[in-house]
């Protein structure tokens, strides 16, 4: 088979070509790079220009060229549990100094084997460590998504923190995990739980499952079951995502029809008026 035909076949099968795996094609690969028909995404790793910024191609090339590398951060989130995670570049660990490369962000760190998972040829951080890497006191979306999808637990998050002790930012991460122990799936929910605990208000469950007879399964943000009082806390997504907005209205209608009293609070109400949040719930319980 002619070199150009072999190159085309390899690209159609694998998306990338490693020069070290095909030394007999080295001159043909270089010639096609000079002609602009191929680009090098990493030293000795080639693909077509149309795929040079494609995340899957970049990750595949990295995993093939450096199988010891561990994919981290938003890249690991996209590959494991959160396909929509905001990502600017492929983030991964390096064992030695590596020159900057467009489309990649290198991290020099050691990751415990217990916090590494394998998908095909790709090694990546587990969802517990990934969610923690992307979270702090103010940014918790990665952790919120992981909790909602039940790919992590508070116990698995604690374990990941214990295995990566003394990292910068762990104080804030510990605080978020502690606030999640009552089952909060978003930052304002966790703040609401904290406010209720500080006020000494108990008798509630977080994200209580509720199913309408023969209908859909819902989760009540904060439920006082004995009083049939439902507290719903709307995050910022509720104001921008029409599907979420409408789903919440269906849920509220079904709860009211089933005999529940529903109180709704926005992100700003919980964050900017905590005393009013607590006072309103006290009044509702009376």
C-alpha distance (Angstrom), angle and dihedral (degrees) to the residues before:
residue distance angle dihedral
X1 . . .
X2 3.81 . .
X3 3.84 115.9 .
X4 3.81 94.0 -114.0
X5 3.80 91.1 51.5
X6 3.81 91.2 48.7
X7 3.79 91.5 49.9
X8 3.81 91.2 50.3
X9 3.81 91.1 48.8
X10 3.80 93.6 49.1
X11 3.78 92.0 48.6
X12 3.80 92.2 50.2
X13 3.80 90.6 51.3
X14 3.80 102.0 40.0
X15 3.80 108.5 13.3
X16 3.82 90.7 -132.7
X17 3.81 137.3 53.4
X18 3.80 125.1 -146.4
X19 3.78 113.4 -149.7
X20 3.82 92.6 -150.5
X21 3.82 90.0 59.1
X22 3.81 92.0 52.2
X23 3.83 108.6 31.9
X24 3.79 90.7 162.9
X25 3.81 89.1 65.3
X26 3.81 95.6 51.0
X27 3.79 96.4 105.5
X28 3.83 92.7 43.6
X29 3.79 91.0 50.0
X30 3.79 92.2 50.0
X31 3.79 91.8 47.8
X32 3.81 91.5 52.7
X33 3.82 90.8 48.2
X34 3.82 89.9 54.9
X35 3.80 89.1 48.6
X36 3.80 91.0 52.6
X37 3.81 92.9 -116.9
X38 3.82 92.9 114.5
X39 3.81 134.2 28.6
X40 3.78 131.0 -156.7
X41 3.83 111.6 -123.3
X42 3.83 91.3 177.6
X43 3.80 131.5 3.7
X44 3.81 105.4 -66.8
X45 3.81 93.7 1.7
X46 3.81 119.1 109.5
X47 3.78 139.2 -176.0
X48 3.80 138.3 157.6
X49 3.83 117.8 -76.6
X50 3.81 92.4 -112.5
X51 3.83 90.6 63.0
X52 3.79 98.1 39.7
X53 3.83 92.2 104.2
X54 3.78 98.3 33.1
X55 3.81 109.9 120.9
X56 3.79 94.8 -142.5
X57 3.79 91.8 50.8
X58 3.80 92.9 48.0
X59 3.81 92.1 48.7
X60 3.82 92.3 45.9
X61 3.80 91.5 50.7
X62 3.80 92.0 47.4
X63 3.81 93.3 48.7
X64 3.81 91.9 48.7
X65 3.80 95.3 46.0
X66 3.82 97.0 39.7
X67 3.83 110.3 21.8
X68 3.81 90.6 173.3
X69 3.80 90.7 64.4
X70 3.82 119.3 106.7
X71 3.79 118.7 -146.6
X72 3.81 112.0 -135.3
X73 3.80 144.8 177.4
X74 3.79 121.8 12.8
X75 3.80 91.5 -6.6
X76 3.80 91.4 58.5
X77 3.81 89.5 45.4
X78 3.80 91.5 54.1
X79 3.79 92.3 48.4
X80 3.80 96.3 45.8
X81 3.81 117.3 28.6
X82 3.83 113.1 -20.3
X83 3.84 112.7 53.6
X84 3.82 91.5 174.9
X85 3.82 96.3 55.1
X86 3.83 110.9 138.7
X87 3.80 107.6 -108.9
X88 3.79 133.5 175.0
X89 3.80 100.1 177.7
X90 3.79 141.1 -0.5
X91 3.81 106.7 -87.5
X92 3.79 120.1 -155.0
X93 3.78 142.2 152.0
X94 3.77 123.3 -100.4
X95 3.79 128.9 -155.9
X96 3.79 95.0 -156.0
X97 3.77 138.7 16.1
X98 3.77 111.8 -63.1
X99 3.78 127.4 -175.3
X100 3.81 117.2 -109.4
X101 3.78 111.9 -91.4
X102 3.79 128.9 -166.6
X103 3.77 111.0 -106.3
X104 3.83 94.6 21.1
X105 3.80 135.5 90.4
X106 3.82 115.2 -164.2
X107 3.81 123.9 -148.5
X108 3.78 123.8 -164.4
X109 3.80 104.5 -149.4
X110 3.79 142.6 117.0
X111 3.80 116.5 -120.1
X112 3.83 120.3 -161.5
X113 3.83 112.0 -115.6
X114 3.82 89.9 -122.7
X115 3.81 88.8 65.0
X116 3.81 95.9 52.1
X117 3.81 124.5 90.0
X118 3.81 130.3 -174.6
X119 3.80 127.7 -136.5
X120 3.78 111.3 -179.5
X121 3.81 105.7 -53.2
X122 3.81 94.0 -18.9
X123 3.79 124.9 97.7
X124 3.80 115.6 -159.9
X125 3.78 142.0 162.6
X126 3.80 116.4 -86.1
X127 3.82 117.9 -104.2
X128 3.82 90.3 -103.7
X129 3.80 94.2 57.9
X130 3.81 92.4 36.4
X131 3.81 92.2 54.4
X132 3.81 91.3 47.9
X133 3.81 92.5 47.5
X134 3.80 89.5 56.1
X135 3.82 96.2 43.6
X136 3.76 140.2 78.3
X137 3.81 135.3 149.9
X138 3.80 93.0 -68.0
X139 3.82 101.7 30.9
X140 3.79 112.7 55.0
X141 3.81 104.7 141.1
X142 3.81 94.4 108.7
X143 3.79 90.4 51.4
X144 3.81 92.2 43.1
X145 3.81 91.6 54.2
X146 3.81 91.9 47.2
X147 3.81 91.6 51.0
X148 3.81 93.5 46.1
X149 3.80 91.3 49.8
X150 3.82 89.8 45.6
X151 3.81 93.6 -129.6
X152 3.83 89.1 128.9
X153 3.79 136.1 34.7
X154 3.77 131.2 -157.1
X155 3.82 86.8 -107.2
X156 3.81 93.2 53.6
X157 3.81 90.3 47.9
X158 3.81 91.2 50.7
X159 3.81 90.1 49.2
X160 3.81 91.4 50.9
X161 3.80 90.6 50.6
X162 3.80 91.8 49.2
X163 3.81 90.9 51.2
X164 3.81 91.6 50.0
X165 3.79 99.2 41.1
X166 3.81 122.1 162.5
X167 3.79 94.5 30.1
X168 3.77 116.0 144.3
X169 3.81 109.6 -98.5
X170 3.81 95.5 24.3
X171 3.81 92.2 120.3
X172 3.79 89.6 64.0
X173 3.80 91.9 42.7
X174 3.80 91.1 52.4
X175 3.81 89.3 52.0
X176 3.80 91.4 53.1
X177 3.81 92.0 48.5
X178 3.81 91.7 48.5
X179 3.79 89.9 51.0
X180 3.82 88.9 50.5
X181 3.79 94.8 58.1
X182 3.81 91.6 91.9
X183 3.80 91.0 55.3
X184 3.81 104.7 -96.4
X185 3.79 114.0 167.4
X186 3.79 98.5 -169.1
X187 3.79 139.6 33.3
X188 3.84 96.2 -105.7
X189 3.82 90.0 46.7
X190 3.80 90.6 54.3
X191 3.80 90.3 48.1
X192 3.81 89.2 50.4
X193 3.80 90.8 51.8
X194 3.79 90.3 49.7
X195 3.80 91.7 51.1
X196 3.82 92.1 50.4
X197 3.81 92.0 48.9
X198 3.80 92.1 49.2
X199 3.81 89.9 49.3
X200 3.79 91.0 51.4
X201 3.81 93.1 -118.3
X202 3.80 111.1 149.0
X203 3.78 138.7 159.4
X204 3.81 95.6 84.4
X205 3.81 136.9 116.0
X206 3.78 127.1 -148.4
X207 3.81 119.5 -128.5
X208 3.78 93.3 -4.0
X209 3.84 111.7 -167.2
X210 3.80 112.5 -119.3
X211 3.80 124.1 178.4
X212 3.75 124.8 -168.7
X213 3.82 111.9 -134.3
X214 3.77 104.5 -83.1
X215 3.77 90.2 -10.1
X216 3.78 144.4 92.3
X217 3.80 127.1 -40.7
X218 3.82 113.2 -118.5
X219 3.80 133.9 -177.3
X220 3.80 119.0 -137.5
X221 3.82 110.5 -143.7
X222 3.82 94.6 -140.7
X223 3.80 118.0 2.2
X224 3.80 128.2 -171.0
X225 3.78 93.4 -164.3
X226 3.81 99.0 -173.5
X227 3.79 91.2 51.5
X228 3.84 93.8 37.4
X229 3.79 88.6 -129.8
X230 3.83 116.9 150.2
X231 3.81 121.4 -162.9
X232 3.80 113.4 -162.2
X233 3.81 119.6 -167.2
X234 3.79 114.3 -164.1
X235 3.79 115.7 -150.1
X236 3.79 123.0 -153.1
X237 3.81 91.5 -89.0
X238 3.81 89.4 67.3
X239 3.79 89.8 68.0
X240 3.81 95.4 50.3
X241 3.81 106.4 31.4
X242 3.81 110.5 74.1
X243 3.80 92.9 -166.1
X244 3.81 92.0 54.6
X245 3.81 90.7 45.0
X246 3.80 93.1 53.1
X247 3.81 94.1 41.9
X248 3.80 89.7 55.8
X249 3.80 91.2 53.4
X250 3.81 91.9 51.9
X251 3.79 89.1 49.2
X252 3.80 92.7 49.5
X253 3.81 92.0 49.2
X254 3.82 91.3 50.8
X255 3.81 92.0 47.7
X256 3.82 92.7 50.3
X257 3.79 90.9 46.9
X258 3.82 88.6 53.0
X259 3.82 91.4 54.5
X260 3.82 101.2 -95.7
X261 3.78 124.0 137.5
X262 3.82 109.4 -135.6
X263 3.82 126.7 -155.4
X264 3.82 118.2 -174.4
X265 3.81 126.1 -156.4
X266 3.79 127.6 -175.9
X267 3.80 126.1 -138.0
X268 3.83 90.1 -102.8
X269 3.82 93.3 48.9
X270 3.81 92.2 55.6
X271 3.79 96.3 40.3
X272 3.82 100.3 39.8
X273 3.81 102.0 31.1
X274 3.82 107.0 35.3
X275 3.82 94.0 152.2
X276 3.81 91.1 54.9
X277 3.82 90.2 47.4
X278 3.81 91.6 55.3
X279 3.82 93.9 40.8
X280 3.82 92.5 51.6
X281 3.80 91.9 51.5
X282 3.81 91.5 47.5
X283 3.79 90.0 52.4
X284 3.81 91.3 48.0
X285 3.80 91.1 51.9
X286 3.81 91.1 51.5
